[in-house]
Amino acid sequence: MKLPTLIAALGLVAATGAAQAADPNLARNLAATCANCHGTNGRAVPNSGMDALAGEDKAKTLKKLNDFKTGVKPASIMHQITKGYTEQQLDLIAGYFAGQK
Amino acid sequence: MMLMKRRDFLKAGAAAGAMASLYGCAGGGQPRGHVVVVGGGYGGATTAKYLRMWSEGSVQVTLIERNPTFISCPISNLVIGGTQKMEDITISYDGLKNKWGVRVIQDDVVAVDPAKKAVSLKAGGSMAYDRLVLSPGIDFMWNEIPALASADAQAKILHAWKAGPQTVALRKQLEDMKDGGVYALSIPKAPYRCPPGPYERACLVANYFKQAKPKSKVVILDANEDVMSKKGLFTKAWTDLYKDIIEYRPNSEVKDVDVANKTAILEFDKFKADVLNVIPPHRAGDIAHKSGLKLINNRWVDINWLSMEVNGTPGVHVLGDAIFPAPTMPKSGHMANQHGKLAAAAILNMLSGQEPSPTPVVMNTCYSFVDAKQAIHVASVHQYDPATKVVQPVQGAGGVSAARNELEGKAAMGWAKNIWADMLA
């Protein structure tokens, strides 16, 4: 990678990071994309067969998500979905659900 | 808001207060205003709930819906196939009213005045809004199938592409059909609501025939050149499970029908059925289509992906099946729910004087049953791309099931329970 390209790429990452950090509702909004299957704020309907994520330890959820993403943990659908989110977004999602006591 | 009775107002206010204290009542900077949501389906109901939940009750929300209850399109093919009942897909709006303090009014919006920020109601009177959300779903382009123009014809040749009385009526036609009869299903050219839906319906009707009327046939008349969704999985199910029952005919656009003879009229051919099920081409729901909003191809509403606000009409947001979709984005209930959350977050920012989030994300999951228990899925994730100003599918993410199985069938029912709760409970 040529140096100007690298600098431009880093600039883009920094700008995206800053925009995301400036948005106080980002974690909430990202976690809401999971709610269709995992329940509003991670409170899945009891006995629906879906993992409830509310109040789960952040590190545990994050590891599970990353294991789906890398293929370490087999899945029917979660390996396809987790690949659509950045590391930073998965981190925010896991953190948000951990905060739902 | 002349239609609101005073005691309803007081009740809604009390609910808002109770909720604010429940959430610890964040002080200052709270969004204020009145949002009117038109249409209580997957998009509108989700928007209404999330506006109330995320504003901690500080934003007033009125939901105007013409039907007394929510009836789900997803899972309705199981009712047509006879393994689920209407009550399994029917849910009350009481959760939105009582738990979330949404004012639910059973009525129809007949006009929108974006300059005055008001909608006109069929029952009479008008209602003012600070922001308007239209989630009207689809309406059919009856002029594309001329003989179906009349209500009488529409009651005989069914679409059943909006869940409700048509779902019940199609089930009845299939039950009344003799063994050895032919059920023909016509699919319009894409884009249409629920890309895998027609192929799922063919499977579930064939599943019913296999058990109850084994000499009967299912013929799919597809206006498209090929199966539009989950192709490999559907064609494998047709071969493995319904080999002598389902026949697939691509490039078979239905141009008109002979109602009395239950005959589909194609460009060079005719096809007579015992039960003829025609899904006409569709467009944005009437209220979004006729209100002077910017349309693409004169069919779908042109929206801004940061807020779902209509390009050129400030204060009016449109979502769900009615919009011109982003690349590879299906018109699905799941996606409408995601649009609703995107819109709710943006509206709350705008009502408190902030810009919408610059990095929205939406994702889709669609399950389809291939028999009473086995299902298949397709999933995708879409991230906002500042260069194209559209939520673009993430390359390498998403995909379809490895194979049909009962585990996915259980996941499909789990999906339904959770998404219904996410929008209504």
Interface residues (C-beta under 8 A of the other chain):
Chain A: T16 A19 Q20 D23 N25 L26 R28 N29 L30 A32 T33 A35 N36 C37 H38 G39 T40 A44 V45 S48 G49 M50 S76 I77 Q80 I81 T82 K83 G84 Y85 Q89
Chain B: K49 Y50 M53 W54 H334 N337 Q338 K341 L342 A345 N349 S357 P358 T359 P360 V361 V362 M363 T365 H377 A379 S380 V381 H382 Q383 V394 G396 A397 G398 G399 S401 A402 L407 E408 K410 A411 M413 G414 W415 K417 N418 I419 A421 D422 A425
